[in-house]
Amino acid sequence: MDYLLWLIPAFPLVGFIVLALLGKHLSRFWIAIIGAGSVSLSAILTFVIGFSFLSSTPTGGHYSQTLWTWLEVAAFNPKITLYLDALSLVFVFVITFIGALIHIYSVAFMAADKDYARFFACMNLFVFSMLLLVLADNLLLLYLGWEGVGLCSYLLIGFWYENPTNGYAARKAFIITRLGDTAMAIGLFVIFYQFGTLVIPDILALAPSTWHEGATIATVAALLLLAGGIGKSAQLPLQTWLPDAMAGPSPVSALIHAATMVTAGVYLIARMHVIFQLSPIVQMIVAGIGAATLLIAGFSALTQYDIKRVLAYSTISQIGYMFLALGLGAWTAAIFHFMIHAFFKALLFLAAGAVIEALNHEHNMFKMGGLKNKLPVIFWTFLIGSASLAALPIISAGFYSKDQILWYAWASEHGSPILWLIALLGAFITAAYTTRMMVLTFWGDAKTSVGHYPGKLMTIPLIVLAFFSLFAGFIELPHNFGQFTLFSNLLHQVLPETVLKAGIHGELLFQLLALLVTFGGIYLAYIFWYKQPQRIEKLKRSAPLMSLYRFWFSGWGFDQVYQVLFVKPIVFIANINKNDVVDKLYQGITTATVHLYRLLSFTQSGSLRWYIIGLVIGAILILSIQLML
Amino acid sequence: MNAPISIEMVMLLAGILFILGIAGVIIRKNIIFMLLSVEIMLNAAGLAFVAAGSRWAQPDGQVMFIFILTMAAAEVSVGLALILRIYHQHKSLDIDKLKEMKG
């Protein structure tokens, strides 16, 4: 199976090249076939390779294929090598499978768009870059994919570039993630300087013997990698770009800003887990960032009225859960939550996109309502996705993944009651804002009439994703539900097991608490936004509550603070140097030359007589100089 | 009776001819006369070559003179052709009126 590995990223790359070069000359039918077909082929191939991987684990626990040597400078010779182990298999599966479903959905969703080919070209390039990111066996190749997905994210956020605010959102996303990427590049330098290699398995093998636990250099390297992950995964304090990234089309939000790219940070940390284990401080920071982010984003999600912004904040919050799990050393729990989250969040974004399109591009939830009977398929799939997001016990997949993280927040050796409480509060808020979104969109009176109904190409991916949002959780059951841990058994080939504190019991009690909290959140939202909306009106009259509301609505004022701290000073400096001080010198040379030439051009009078006199005088001068010397 | 003429005298004559030529080129208004003056300058140079060749008893001086003669012939033919074109176009051979190629 090794030799087929290169085909997985090759299909989307070919799709991108064909669409980018010939897109203008192809009919819509063929664009759709090439765009969605390339990713679907990758998905099918992933199933084949994944099946062979699972049925007989290859020697060393990975397939790898070296294609060629990228460049060769003394001891530095990174190769283009693809490397598929259990961890990358999960990611490749999510990217190609969910990616294919989203592409199929886009065929119908983007049907009326004039830039059909450009859309699919960018999407295919994105899938290619993301596959390169997770299949890379060295950090340089990973970085190539990492920058590639950043570029595609920029291109697709600003897809509808005619509206300047979309371009602004795209630039914002690009620049903010660039901050993290720069730190990550420095991290790569540190790692290469220390180990003399960028090959990931070699680094992971060398690190424990080279660095002792808690070494400063390990902390530095881990922090720099973490900064890269924070930027990409929209965690505190670089989270502000993600809500604005919703300017892109809904399938883009589903694929890039929910399912795959934003979880690249999670992948990076899980991939380099040895380095993070060597630095307990950074692990604590990871957990802290995750916990803070999930709370902050959760509160913000509670106040938004744009349905896609609710989902954006909820994505930030759910990735916060993944970071929390990574920080706790619950590696497999983080990856499990990543997979389940990819299913239900892609579903929610696609369903929200369908709702928005059905209501003629209405984003405001308060202008929706009453769609329960009008769009039954969307309603049921959205309900299933919401149930999974709110972690409705037993029946939804989200419960199984989130419950693990809650449990490890208490029971892991890095866990603490505070982290557990934050995670529990986060679960409460999640349930509340999810219910609020459901109630406002689908219940109540219809405020906007349905313009057109989604077709089969749009509903089938939703149904498939809904199926997985319900049942994907059963491959990893909590310990007290019977020892059925298919998923973590697979991942423990790569990731270490979570170390628990000694003598901790009562997992069932914690599950009951989580259940209670979830239902509490649902009930609260049900009361406030459906049963007795006058209560929310009463709350709105209180001034401190209103300012708190505005504070949360603006995403805890991060944008404003950054505006004052970074944007304003840089714009100020740029304004001072508007005319480019350094350039003055070169402009001076040009002006002097121009003036000199004007002066000399007077001597060209057109009078032959003067030229001859000039010649004679010149000859006399030269001769007399020669005589004198 | 055939007292040899000293080289200095010939050189002086060549110098005078050359300066006459230059003066003619500078002073004359008519292009044809300017061309004539250039011919005088060329012949002055030729005379100097011949005198020098005779002084050192070398054939080079005469070779150079024949060379100058050929060149002068070519130059005159091209020059006259140009003068004809100029007259055709401007109906004048006054160098002071032909000042179009300036600045």
Boltz contact constraints between the chains, C-beta under 6 A:
constraints:
  - contact:
      token1: [A, 601]
      token2: [B, 103]
      max_distance: 6.0
  - contact:
      token1: [A, 604]
      token2: [B, 102]
      max_distance: 6.0
  - contact:
      token1: [A, 604]
      token2: [B, 103]
      max_distance: 6.0
  - contact:
      token1: [A, 605]
      token2: [B, 102]
      max_distance: 6.0
  - contact:
      token1: [A, 606]
      token2: [B, 99]
      max_distance: 6.0
  - contact:
      token1: [A, 606]
      token2: [B, 101]
      max_distance: 6.0
  - contact:
      token1: [A, 606]
      token2: [B, 102]
      max_distance: 6.0
  - contact:
      token1: [A, 607]
      token2: [B, 99]
      max_distance: 6.0
  - contact:
      token1: [A, 608]
      token2: [B, 95]
      max_distance: 6.0
  - contact:
      token1: [A, 612]
      token2: [B, 25]
      max_distance: 6.0
  - contact:
      token1: [A, 612]
      token2: [B, 26]
      max_distance: 6.0
  - contact:
      token1: [A, 616]
      token2: [B, 22]
      max_distance: 6.0
